[in-house]
């Protein structure tokens, strides 16, 4: 199978997954309790006005017709209007994307910076205190719920010691960099960094523990291969062997997991955003759930699903490029 056919196959599979997400979210709206009209007009409004609103929204149509019209709207980028705010859902979703992407990417960077060196140290110093410490860190990181960790960080580092702000995001990364480039002032970038630190640590802890274990296991496996013994026999420095040869061969599965987990982080940031009042997709989703605003709920879930699928396709493409044998499997 050629690379082009492989990409076409993955794209078609991705489209099928997105269609599944759309169908499931629409089905959940159909079976959810409550009347959407109550979010638009006062429940005491006359039946005639309520019926007119229902017809204007298309809620008087059979479910199949509503489903087809909803699919047609999605194909042209129309996710409908919010029951609560009367705003375009597509706009409401897109305006929250930068904050969520910033948080997910920052959490990924935290994981890479901490996990890979820790995994290398653990693999090269097996059965030593540093190895046991890294293993314990991984177990604790994987077992710790994000919401609990976020609350603890707020209580200790924000409330108790006042090192970092409690919540919110007064300035975005792009805006902070723009100010830095145009005026030369670092204040906005520092403000962004201080507000980003605790949410990124909270979201990235599980990811850090996962990559640490993956790096360690990959390094241990590579260190036992004959080429390592051969390079050592040639007198190459151990640092060069570890980082140029062994770690390089370990990076392919790590890169794959990094890409896949980035998609998971985008969807998994919901609770972290809620804890830190972060103005991303997660906070918008929870607010919409509380209000029963189904067009917004559907829009956020669909966007997260599309983002996850796109990231998976990109990762599969890179992996197929780096390892062409995947295409034939």
GUDO-659580 format. One record per residue (C-alpha): residue in three letters; chain; x, y, z. Coordinates in steps of 0.5 Angstrom, whole numbers, plus 500, padded with zeros to 3 digits. Each point is the difference from the previous one (the first is absolute). Last residue first. Example, Ala and Ser with C-alpha at 12.3 -4.5 7.8 and 13.67 -1.06 7.14 Angstrom:
2
REC  res  chain    X    Y    Z
REC  ser      A  527  498  514
REC  ala      A  498  493  502
***
This chain:
329
REC  res  chain    X    Y    Z
REC  unk      A  501  493  516
REC  unk      A  503  502  493
REC  unk      A  500  508  502
REC  unk      A  503  498  507
REC  unk      A  506  498  496
REC  unk      A  502  507  498
REC  unk      A  502  502  507
REC  unk      A  502  507  500
REC  unk      A  495  502  495
REC  unk      A  494  495  503
REC  unk      A  502  503  507
REC  unk      A  499  507  497
REC  unk      A  493  498  496
REC  unk      A  498  497  506
REC  unk      A  501  506  505
REC  unk      A  497  504  495
REC  unk      A  494  496  499
REC  unk      A  499  499  508
REC  unk      A  501  508  501
REC  unk      A  494  501  495
REC  unk      A  496  495  503
REC  unk      A  501  503  507
REC  unk      A  498  507  497
REC  unk      A  494  497  497
REC  unk      A  497  497  506
REC  unk      A  502  506  505
REC  unk      A  496  504  494
REC  unk      A  494  496  501
REC  unk      A  500  500  507
REC  unk      A  500  507  500
REC  unk      A  495  501  495
REC  unk      A  495  495  503
REC  unk      A  501  503  507
REC  unk      A  499  507  497
REC  unk      A  493  498  496
REC  unk      A  498  496  507
REC  unk      A  500  506  504
REC  unk      A  497  496  506
REC  unk      A  502  506  505
REC  unk      A  505  495  504
REC  unk      A  503  497  494
REC  unk      A  501  506  496
REC  unk      A  504  503  506
REC  unk      A  504  493  500
REC  unk      A  501  501  493
REC  unk      A  502  507  500
REC  unk      A  505  498  506
REC  unk      A  503  494  496
REC  unk      A  501  504  493
REC  unk      A  504  506  503
REC  unk      A  500  506  505
REC  unk      A  504  496  506
REC  unk      A  496  501  506
REC  unk      A  505  496  504
REC  unk      A  496  494  502
REC  unk      A  496  500  494
REC  unk      A  506  501  495
REC  unk      A  503  494  504
REC  unk      A  493  496  499
REC  unk      A  499  501  493
REC  unk      A  508  499  498
REC  unk      A  498  493  498
REC  unk      A  498  501  493
REC  unk      A  506  504  498
REC  unk      A  504  496  504
REC  unk      A  498  494  496
REC  unk      A  502  503  494
REC  unk      A  507  502  502
REC  unk      A  500  493  503
REC  unk      A  500  497  493
REC  unk      A  506  504  498
REC  unk      A  504  499  506
REC  unk      A  499  493  499
REC  unk      A  502  499  493
REC  unk      A  506  505  502
REC  unk      A  502  495  505
REC  unk      A  499  494  496
REC  unk      A  505  503  495
REC  unk      A  505  503  506
REC  unk      A  503  494  502
REC  unk      A  505  499  494
REC  unk      A  502  507  501
REC  unk      A  501  499  508
REC  unk      A  504  494  499
REC  unk      A  505  503  494
REC  unk      A  501  507  501
REC  unk      A  498  501  508
REC  unk      A  502  494  503
REC  unk      A  506  498  495
REC  unk      A  503  507  501
REC  unk      A  499  500  507
REC  unk      A  504  494  501
REC  unk      A  506  502  496
REC  unk      A  502  496  494
REC  unk      A  505  495  501
REC  unk      A  499  496  494
REC  unk      A  498  494  505
REC  unk      A  495  505  503
REC  unk      A  497  500  493
REC  unk      A  500  493  499
REC  unk      A  496  499  506
REC  unk      A  495  505  498
REC  unk      A  499  497  493
REC  unk      A  499  493  504
REC  unk      A  493  502  503
REC  unk      A  499  500  508
REC  unk      A  501  508  500
REC  unk      A  494  500  495
REC  unk      A  495  496  504
REC  unk      A  502  504  507
REC  unk      A  499  507  496
REC  unk      A  493  498  497
REC  unk      A  498  498  507
REC  unk      A  503  506  503
REC  unk      A  497  505  495
REC  unk      A  493  497  500
REC  unk      A  500  500  508
REC  unk      A  502  507  500
REC  unk      A  495  502  494
REC  unk      A  494  497  505
REC  unk      A  503  504  506
REC  unk      A  500  507  496
REC  unk      A  493  499  497
REC  unk      A  497  498  506
REC  unk      A  503  507  503
REC  unk      A  499  504  494
REC  unk      A  493  502  502
REC  unk      A  502  503  507
REC  unk      A  507  503  498
REC  unk      A  497  503  494
REC  unk      A  494  503  504
REC  unk      A  505  502  505
REC  unk      A  505  504  496
REC  unk      A  495  503  495
REC  unk      A  498  506  504
REC  unk      A  508  502  502
REC  unk      A  502  499  492
REC  unk      A  494  504  498
REC  unk      A  502  506  505
REC  unk      A  507  499  498
REC  unk      A  498  501  493
REC  unk      A  496  506  501
REC  unk      A  506  503  504
REC  unk      A  505  499  495
REC  unk      A  500  507  497
REC  unk      A  504  501  493
REC  unk      A  494  504  497
REC  unk      A  499  496  493
REC  unk      A  503  494  501
REC  unk      A  498  499  508
REC  unk      A  493  502  499
REC  unk      A  499  495  494
REC  unk      A  503  495  505
REC  unk      A  495  501  505
REC  unk      A  494  501  495
REC  unk      A  502  493  497
REC  unk      A  501  497  507
REC  unk      A  493  502  502
REC  unk      A  499  505  506
REC  unk      A  496  500  506
REC  unk      A  499  493  501
REC  unk      A  496  498  506
REC  unk      A  503  497  507
REC  unk      A  503  500  506
REC  unk      A  506  504  498
REC  unk      A  507  497  502
REC  unk      A  505  501  506
REC  unk      A  495  502  505
REC  unk      A  502  495  505
REC  unk      A  494  497  503
REC  unk      A  495  502  495
REC  unk      A  503  500  494
REC  unk      A  506  494  501
REC  unk      A  497  496  505
REC  unk      A  492  501  499
REC  unk      A  501  501  493
REC  unk      A  504  494  499
REC  unk      A  496  495  504
REC  unk      A  494  502  496
REC  unk      A  503  499  494
REC  unk      A  503  493  502
REC  unk      A  493  498  503
REC  unk      A  497  502  493
REC  unk      A  505  496  496
REC  unk      A  499  494  504
REC  unk      A  507  497  502
REC  unk      A  501  492  498
REC  unk      A  505  502  494
REC  unk      A  504  505  504
REC  unk      A  501  495  506
REC  unk      A  502  494  496
REC  unk      A  505  504  495
REC  unk      A  503  504  506
REC  unk      A  501  493  504
REC  unk      A  503  498  494
REC  unk      A  505  506  499
REC  unk      A  502  499  508
REC  unk      A  501  493  499
REC  unk      A  505  501  494
REC  unk      A  503  506  504
REC  unk      A  501  496  506
REC  unk      A  504  494  495
REC  unk      A  497  494  498
REC  unk      A  501  503  492
REC  unk      A  504  506  499
REC  unk      A  500  500  493
REC  unk      A  493  499  499
REC  unk      A  498  505  506
REC  unk      A  504  505  497
REC  unk      A  497  500  493
REC  unk      A  493  500  503
REC  unk      A  502  506  504
REC  unk      A  503  503  494
REC  unk      A  494  499  496
REC  unk      A  494  501  505
REC  unk      A  502  507  503
REC  unk      A  501  504  493
REC  unk      A  495  496  496
REC  unk      A  494  500  505
REC  unk      A  501  507  501
REC  unk      A  500  502  493
REC  unk      A  494  495  499
REC  unk      A  496  504  506
REC  unk      A  502  507  496
REC  unk      A  497  497  494
REC  unk      A  494  498  503
REC  unk      A  499  506  504
REC  unk      A  501  505  494
REC  unk      A  496  495  496
REC  unk      A  494  501  505
REC  unk      A  501  508  500
REC  unk      A  500  501  492
REC  unk      A  494  495  499
REC  unk      A  495  505  504
REC  unk      A  499  505  495
REC  unk      A  498  494  495
REC  unk      A  495  497  504
REC  unk      A  496  506  501
REC  unk      A  501  502  493
REC  unk      A  497  493  498
REC  unk      A  494  501  505
REC  unk      A  498  506  497
REC  unk      A  497  504  506
REC  unk      A  493  500  503
REC  unk      A  503  500  507
REC  unk      A  496  494  503
REC  unk      A  497  496  494
REC  unk      A  507  501  496
REC  unk      A  499  500  493
REC  unk      A  502  495  494
REC  unk      A  506  496  499
REC  unk      A  501  503  493
REC  unk      A  507  498  497
REC  unk      A  497  499  493
REC  unk      A  500  492  501
REC  unk      A  497  501  507
REC  unk      A  494  503  497
REC  unk      A  499  495  496
REC  unk      A  501  495  506
REC  unk      A  495  504  504
REC  unk      A  495  500  494
REC  unk      A  500  492  500
REC  unk      A  499  499  507
REC  unk      A  494  505  501
REC  unk      A  497  496  494
REC  unk      A  501  494  503
REC  unk      A  498  502  507
REC  unk      A  493  502  497
REC  unk      A  499  508  499
REC  unk      A  497  504  506
REC  unk      A  507  502  503
REC  unk      A  501  504  493
REC  unk      A  502  506  504
REC  unk      A  495  504  497
REC  unk      A  495  495  501
REC  unk      A  502  499  508
REC  unk      A  500  508  500
REC  unk      A  493  500  497
REC  unk      A  497  494  505
REC  unk      A  503  504  506
REC  unk      A  496  507  497
REC  unk      A  494  496  500
REC  unk      A  500  496  506
REC  unk      A  501  507  504
REC  unk      A  506  501  504
REC  unk      A  500  498  507
REC  unk      A  506  496  498
REC  unk      A  504  506  499
REC  unk      A  503  500  493
REC  unk      A  507  497  497
REC  unk      A  502  495  505
REC  unk      A  493  498  501
REC  unk      A  500  498  493
REC  unk      A  505  495  501
REC  unk      A  495  496  503
REC  unk      A  503  495  506
REC  unk      A  503  493  500
REC  unk      A  505  498  495
REC  unk      A  498  494  495
REC  unk      A  501  505  494
REC  unk      A  506  503  503
REC  unk      A  504  494  501
REC  unk      A  498  498  493
REC  unk      A  503  506  497
REC  unk      A  506  499  504
REC  unk      A  501  492  497
REC  unk      A  499  502  493
REC  unk      A  505  506  500
REC  unk      A  505  495  504
REC  unk      A  498  495  495
REC  unk      A  501  504  494
REC  unk      A  507  503  503
REC  unk      A  502  492  500
REC  unk      A  498  499  493
REC  unk      A  504  506  498
REC  unk      A  506  498  503
REC  unk      A  499  493  497
REC  unk      A  500  503  493
REC  unk      A  506  504  502
REC  unk      A  504  494  502
REC  unk      A  499  496  494
REC  unk      A  501  507  495
REC  unk      A  507  500  504
REC  unk      A  502  493  499
REC  unk      A  498  500  493
REC  unk      A  505  506  499
REC  unk      A  505  497  504
REC  unk      A  500  494  495
REC  unk      A  497  493  502
***
